Amino acid sequence: MTDSKSALDIISKQLDQIREAGTYKEERIIVSQQSSEIDVEGTEEKVLNFCANNYLGLSNNKVLMEAAKKTIDTHGLGLSSVRFICGTQNIHTKLEKTIAQFHEMEDAILYSSCFDANTGFFEGILALSEGTTLAIISDALNHASIIDGVRLCRKANRLIYKHMDMEDLESKLQQAQEQTVRIIATDGIFSMDGDVAPINEICDLAEKYDAIVMVDESHATGFFGKKGRGASEFCGALNRVDLICSTMGKALGGSSGGFTVGKKVYIDMLRQRSRPYLFSNTVSPAIVGAATKAFEIIMESTDLLLKLQENTRYFRTKMLEAGFKIPIGEHPIIPIMLGEGRVAIEYADKMLKKGIYVIGFSYPVVPKGKARIRVQISAGHSKEQLDKAINAFIEVGKDMGVIKSEN
Amino acid sequence: MLSNFLQKQQYNYVRNFTSKSAERIVKQQLQEIRNAGTWKAERIINTQQSASIGVEGTWNKVLNFCANNYLGLSNSPELMQAAKDTIDSHGLGLSSVRFICGTQNIHKKLENMIAKFHRMEDTILYSSCFDANGGLFEGFVDPVKSKVAILSDALNHASIIDGIRLSGKARKMRYNHIDMQDLENKLIEAQDQDVRIITTDGVFSMDGDVAPIEKICDLAERYDSVVMVDESHATGFFGKTGRGASEFCNVLDRVDIINSTLGKALGGSSGGFTVGKKCYIDMLRQRSRPYLFSNTLAPAVVGASIKVFDILLKSTELRDQLEKNTLYFREKMTKAGFDILAGEHPIIPIMLYEGKLANEFADEMLKRGIYVIGFSYPVVPKGEARIRVQISAGHTKEQLDKAIDAFVEVGKLKGCLKK
């Protein structure tokens, strides 16, 4: 190695600092498929998983697995190409059409991940010049990938509005009237709290101040809103939002893939200019096949969506009854608020000993003093599994003095 | 079934409101792209990726000479089986980032194999090398706490450029393409920083030229710098045992970090990685944003990739075949009078200089059953348009000859051949 002494030195110190701060991330190793119940190296019995984005329980769904395997047989392992050279198969355009139809929008563009869809969005949607200027107005708590997408769009006037604060959004929109185009970007569901963006009000302001609305529905597509079309649908604003960015790597099977869906003119532009689309490999056949099947499943029936709703209501009700601090909401992301980071981490360890796999989130992922265990409910959880988790939470809660023993 | 679904609500795509000014502007910009002749249309393939493919709109199959399918593995039955087996054993997806519940034993196994293959300490997986590059510079040395300079070859891949743009307060410096004198000057300038990182493609994708990695390492040693090489157009097939341009230049043991892809020669499905010293990889696991905030790699991809490295660790047969094919094609095309940038890499730019000519040439080639693409401004500099041929180990001699004959025919037709 050239062994840059300074780099090695500095990075070793950085790692030490992370360990000292107690924020070092370890990876537990799973030896089974992803499911409501999993096998983790180092624990003798299986544990119940309450921290995956496996909202509909599809991550090890046999029908999707068959679809993936069948598509490997028909369309091969990979394309080894970006889309526009020789990386588009008939199945890619079919999936894009399916996504568009599901959302009642005109066209869709596929990406390796919603992370790429977001990072490739702002710079790709519009060519900036002296005559064409852009303002991007983004919720303060938006996902890291949206933040990176905005950062990559250096020529734009980049404004942040306070989390879900419509007055602040309005004032930023007024500030941005100088620019020729305005884009408001928001998560549909914010991943740390499970709170829903006020999308109707955002669209009202967008109308008033002539702005495009982009909503990231990664924690909603497939299971939130009456037919699973996301927070936009939940708010009754699906036909008012211009563009949706979302993922196939959460509820829709969890393998990988992302997309942007919306008006054809914008999608056409992204195909011509979006950097992750132009310079990164096309989505592999297996994933396209599984995702197409996943959309078919959720379009055919809302059974899974309703099961998830039922599970979510049950869990929320029981946990509130038991005395836990949970923000009011309807989403399967349920933050159990614990205050101090140290408490959250200890709590999660105790839960694992009781066979429940959850993760504690603390600073800097969430603000100081707002550490939590973020539970994610799945349609795949049975009532018994939900009860087991609730009981474990109560037991540990009493043990650690988080809830009163009389409850 | 779809119509049933849509019948249940009002089925119309009329939006209640759209930003009229934005729409109008974007429509206009699309028209400008069309007018400039740089509009990218996508041809639709209705077969597996292979040396011979079916393209919608053409009657017979065509021979594909523009895929990154260097070892012909994109439809390898063995890899396809491995992918399917892994779906059976490890499921469809993890629906999780790595550190929450997205690490299976197979992920660790693949990381170990990649490290072993490169004779380095550890590896970190990503959805793509695009993400590996995107996440590297910011995740590496904290530019708020230390002064970092990044020295990047002017023709580096778009993903490296984006990664550098995301590196915040780091000092961003560009050196002229493969210009070691300019690199040295910049390194001297950057001596006031705490850390220097030199970053370069191992093989540059438009010309197939190889970075002078030995000289880069010499300079890195002299001026105390980290060396990162992107081996996307090299891993698996370039260098004596397919370990990349770093191996080709005999400095595999001197490069600190390699970023590369599983989405080109190694089966082409998806995936990327960073491999290097454990301490660097540990840091990326704690800080790299695409790693922390994006889904873990799907089991099918991991399984197929493990199989690929198994194959590569055992034999250089495929890589040797590719070398043979490449030499043959280069020799024949040079003899025929084409202007080809000299080199050994399976990326072979057939120089045509004018953009319009490159596009017409590619169309004529398709008529003769050879699928190639013309590259012109702005992808390559004005006046340097070309057809970029990519040879595969999967190409037979007959297929190579068919392509060469077609090139010669069209070349004569268009008057491109040297007398």
Interface residues (C-beta under 8 A of the other chain):
Chain A: M1 T2 D3 S4 K5 S6 A7 L8 I10 I11 S12 Q14 L15 I18 Y24 K25 E26 E27 R28 I29 I30 V31 S32 Q33 Q34 S35 I38 E41 N49 C51 A52 N53 N54 Y55 L58 S59 N60 N61 L64 M65 A68 K69 I72 D73 T74 H75 G76 L77 G78 L79 S80 S81 R83 F84 I85 C86 T88 Q89 N90 T93 T98 Q101 E104 M105 E106 S112 S113 C114 F115 D116 T119 I125 L126 A127 T132 H143 A144 S145 D148 R151 L152 R154 T180 V181 R182 I183 C203 A206 E207 D210 A211 I212 K227 N239 R240 D242 T247 G249 K250 A251 G253 G254 S255 S256 K263 V265 Y266 D268 M269 R271 Q272 R275 P276 L278 F279 S280 N281 V283 S284 P285 A286 I287 A290 E296 M299 E300 Y357 I359
Chain B: M1 L2 F5 L6 Q9 Y11 N12 Y13 V14 R15 N16 F17 T18 S19 K20 S21 A22 E23 I25 V26 K27 Q29 L30 I33 W39 K40 A41 E42 R43 I44 I45 N46 T47 Q48 Q49 S50 I53 E56 N64 C66 A67 N68 N69 Y70 L73 S74 N75 S76 L79 M80 A83 K84 I87 D88 S89 H90 G91 L92 G93 L94 S95 S96 R98 F99 I100 C101 T103 Q104 N105 K108 S127 S128 C129 F130 D131 G134 F140 V141 D142 K145 S146 H157 A158 S159 D162 R165 L166 D194 V195 R196 I197 C217 A220 E221 D224 S225 V226 V227 D253 R254 V255 D256 T261 G263 K264 A265 G267 G268 S269 S270 K277 C279 Y280 D282 M283 R285 Q286 R289 P290 L292 F293 S294 N295 L297 A298 P299 A300 V301 A304 Y371 I373
